[in-house]
Amino acid sequence: MNNNEKTYVIERWNGGKCELTAQELYERVLRDSESDYNWIASAQELVRVVNEPDFPKMYKEKIQIIILNCFANLEAKESHFDLEEQNAVYDCYYSLPNTNEEAKEVKLKYLTAIVSTILKECNIFSWKFHTGKRYETICRKWKKVKVKECFSAKEINLETLKSELANNFLQTIEEAEKKGIFDEAY
């Protein structure tokens, strides 16, 4: 560590504290990201640190990308997070610029995971359960359209996105039912 480099105080999961430079924190988070668990600190704490005004932008974006990627992986596993962790993830999503290709890819991955989770949950918990090629086609098209819509939207409210998507999917299925799409043999 260069003695002139600023260090940042990180509160660890166990309540202890450590001091790391921006580069050291990035390297630690990168190592920790090999597992979606057992990080040096919570996402909320990491976001707090990288949002300090003098934290180097290059490391800030790299750490935010790692955090968002981790939560995209967890979302794909249908994990549920507490509000503070969700807010930290949302901060990363909103802060990352679409001019950064790696950030764009991880944002798309995160949205795809959310939309996929909604499809799974609607299939499991919906009292209207359909199967077959027509239903699969509707699901595939709906997913493709919603990921594209969400990703291209200038603003997206991640806090309400899941409920909005679930309502939209159920409405899509109801409309297909009214049209008799599921009535015909296939």
C-alpha positions in Angstrom: 0.0 0.0 0.0 1.2 3.4 -0.9 1.4 5.5 2.3 -0.1 8.5 0.4 -3.2 6.5 -0.7 -6.4 7.3 1.1 -7.9 4.4 3.1 -11.6 3.8 3.7 -13.1 2.3 6.8 -15.3 -0.7 6.1 -17.5 -2.3 8.7 -17.3 -6.0 8.3 -20.2 -8.5 8.8 -18.8 -9.5 12.2 -19.0 -5.9 13.4 -15.2 -5.4 13.2 -13.7 -2.7 11.0 -10.8 -2.6 8.6 -9.1 0.0 6.5 -8.4 -0.5 2.8 -7.5 1.6 -0.2 -9.9 1.7 -3.1 -7.7 -0.7 -5.0 -7.5 -3.1 -2.0 -11.2 -3.0 -1.5 -11.8 -3.7 -5.2 -9.4 -6.7 -5.1 -11.0 -8.0 -2.0 -14.5 -7.7 -3.4 -13.3 -9.3 -6.7 -12.0 -12.3 -4.7 -15.1 -12.5 -2.6 -17.3 -12.5 -5.7 -16.1 -16.0 -6.5 -18.9 -16.9 -4.0 -22.2 -15.2 -3.9 -21.8 -15.2 -0.1 -19.2 -14.6 2.5 -18.1 -11.2 1.4 -16.0 -8.8 3.5 -19.1 -6.7 4.1 -22.7 -6.3 3.2 -23.7 -4.7 -0.2 -25.1 -1.8 1.8 -21.8 -1.2 3.5 -19.8 -1.5 0.2 -22.1 0.9 -1.5 -21.8 3.4 1.3 -18.0 3.3 1.0 -17.9 3.6 -2.8 -20.3 6.5 -2.7 -17.9 8.5 -0.6 -17.2 11.7 -2.6 -13.5 11.0 -3.0 -13.7 7.3 -3.8 -12.1 6.7 -7.3 -14.8 6.4 -10.0 -12.9 3.5 -11.7 -13.0 1.3 -8.6 -16.5 2.5 -7.7 -17.9 1.3 -11.1 -16.0 -2.0 -10.9 -17.3 -2.8 -7.4 -20.9 -1.8 -8.3 -20.7 -4.1 -11.3 -19.5 -7.0 -9.1 -22.3 -6.3 -6.6 -25.0 -6.1 -9.3 -23.7 -9.3 -10.9 -23.8 -11.1 -7.6 -27.4 -10.1 -7.0 -28.3 -11.0 -10.6 -27.0 -14.5 -9.8 -29.0 -14.5 -6.5 -32.1 -13.2 -8.2 -31.9 -16.1 -10.7 -31.9 -18.4 -7.7 -35.0 -16.6 -6.5 -33.3 -15.4 -3.3 -35.0 -12.7 -1.3 -33.1 -9.8 0.3 -33.8 -7.4 3.1 -34.7 -3.8 2.2 -31.2 -2.4 2.9 -29.5 -4.9 0.6 -32.2 -4.3 -2.1 -31.6 -0.5 -1.9 -27.9 -1.0 -2.2 -28.4 -3.1 -5.3 -30.8 -0.5 -6.8 -28.2 2.2 -6.1 -25.7 0.2 -8.1 -28.2 -0.3 -11.0 -29.1 3.4 -11.1 -25.5 4.6 -10.8 -23.9 2.5 -13.4 -23.6 4.2 -16.8 -24.9 2.6 -19.9 -21.8 3.9 -21.7 -19.8 1.2 -19.9 -20.3 -2.1 -21.8 -19.6 -4.3 -18.8 -22.2 -2.3 -16.8 -24.7 -2.6 -19.6 -24.3 -6.4 -19.7 -24.7 -6.8 -16.0 -27.7 -4.5 -15.9 -29.3 -6.6 -18.6 -28.4 -9.7 -16.7 -30.1 -8.4 -13.6 -33.3 -7.4 -15.4 -33.4 -10.7 -17.2 -33.1 -12.5 -13.8 -36.0 -10.4 -12.4 -38.3 -11.1 -15.4 -37.4 -14.8 -15.3 -38.2 -14.9 -11.6 -41.6 -13.3 -12.2 -42.4 -16.0 -14.8 -41.4 -18.8 -12.4 -43.4 -17.3 -9.5 -46.5 -16.7 -11.6 -46.3 -20.3 -12.9 -46.0 -21.6 -9.3 -48.4 -19.4 -7.5 -51.0 -18.6 -10.1 -54.2 -20.5 -9.8 -54.3 -20.3 -13.6 -51.7 -22.7 -14.8 -51.2 -23.5 -18.4 -48.8 -25.9 -20.2 -48.0 -26.6 -23.8 -46.4 -24.9 -26.7 -48.7 -22.0 -26.9 -48.2 -21.1 -23.3 -44.5 -21.5 -23.6 -44.5 -19.3 -26.7 -46.5 -16.6 -24.8 -44.0 -16.8 -21.9 -41.0 -16.6 -24.2 -42.3 -13.6 -26.1 -43.5 -11.8 -23.0 -40.1 -12.3 -21.3 -38.2 -11.0 -24.4 -40.5 -7.9 -24.7 -40.4 -7.1 -21.0 -36.6 -7.3 -20.7 -36.2 -5.1 -23.8 -38.8 -2.6 -22.4 -37.2 -2.4 -19.0 -33.7 -2.1 -20.3 -34.5 0.6 -22.8 -36.7 2.6 -20.4 -35.1 5.9 -19.5 -36.3 5.5 -15.9 -37.3 2.3 -14.1 -38.6 1.9 -10.6 -37.0 -1.3 -9.3 -39.0 -1.1 -6.1 -42.3 -1.7 -7.9 -41.0 -3.5 -10.9 -41.7 -7.1 -9.7 -45.3 -6.4 -8.8 -45.9 -4.5 -12.1 -44.4 -7.3 -14.1 -46.4 -9.9 -12.2 -49.6 -8.0 -12.9 -48.7 -7.5 -16.5 -48.0 -11.2 -17.0 -51.2 -12.3 -15.4 -53.1 -9.7 -17.6 -51.3 -11.1 -20.7 -52.5 -14.7 -19.8 -56.0 -13.5 -19.1 -56.1 -11.8 -22.5 -54.9 -15.0 -24.2 -57.6 -16.9 -22.3 -60.3 -14.5 -23.5 -59.0 -14.9 -27.1 -59.3 -18.7 -26.6 -55.7 -19.3 -27.4 -55.5 -22.1 -24.8 -58.8 -23.7 -25.8 -57.6 -25.3 -29.0 -55.8 -28.6 -29.0 -52.1 -28.4 -29.7 
